[in-house]
Amino acid sequence: MGQVPRSIHPCQSCGACCASFRVAFHWWQAEPGGVPLALTQDLDPQNKVMKGTERKHRPRCVALSGEIGISVSCAIYENRPTPCRRFTASYENGVREPRCDEARLRHGLKPLTKSDFKEPAELINSAADL
């Protein structure tokens, strides 16, 4: 019958961005009600950085759980900082995102394609067209 529809968002089996880039944000995004202070460190007087992402060699956000390319999750997803909220996967909004592709390639993963974001009904219909 063709390709099996994805039941999870592609990012939940990736995590490459969380282990590729520094996550810096203004200090006011930290607690209360925001990013837990224990997971941050000062970058400069105005900004904080997620621990683990300040490293130039093999960065990895302390809030990332799981194995990159297999299954991952963010321990603070609901309270993640602005850079994380703004980062989108390639083709998630119909547009290629070079930084997503770069992160995935860095971890040996293929870049996402438009078909990674088709609705299940679209996948079934496109399989029927074959």
Rosetta blueprint (number, residue, H / E / L):
1 M L
2 G L
3 Q L
4 V L
5 P L
6 R L
7 S L
8 I L
9 H L
10 P H
11 C H
12 Q H
13 S H
14 C L
15 G L
16 A H
17 C H
18 C H
19 A H
20 S L
21 F L
22 R L
23 V L
24 A E
25 F E
26 H E
27 W H
28 W H
29 Q H
30 A E
31 E L
32 P L
33 G L
34 G L
35 V E
36 P L
37 L H
38 A H
39 L H
40 T E
41 Q E
42 D E
43 L L
44 D L
45 P L
46 Q L
47 N E
48 K E
49 V E
50 M E
51 K L
52 G L
53 T L
54 E L
55 R L
56 K L
57 H L
58 R L
59 P L
60 R L
61 C L
62 V L
63 A L
64 L E
65 S E
66 G E
67 E E
68 I L
69 G L
70 I L
71 S E
72 V E
73 S E
74 C E
75 A L
76 I L
77 Y H
78 E H
79 N H
80 R L
81 P L
82 T H
83 P H
84 C H
85 R H
86 R H
87 F L
88 T L
89 A L
90 S L
91 Y L
92 E L
93 N L
94 G L
95 V L
96 R L
97 E L
98 P H
99 R H
100 C H
101 D H
102 E H
103 A H
104 R H
105 L H
106 R H
107 H L
108 G L
109 L L
110 K L
111 P L
112 L L
113 T L
114 K H
115 S H
116 D H
117 F H
118 K L
119 E L
120 P H
121 A H
122 E H
123 L H
124 I H
125 N H
126 S H
127 A H
128 A H
129 D L
130 L L
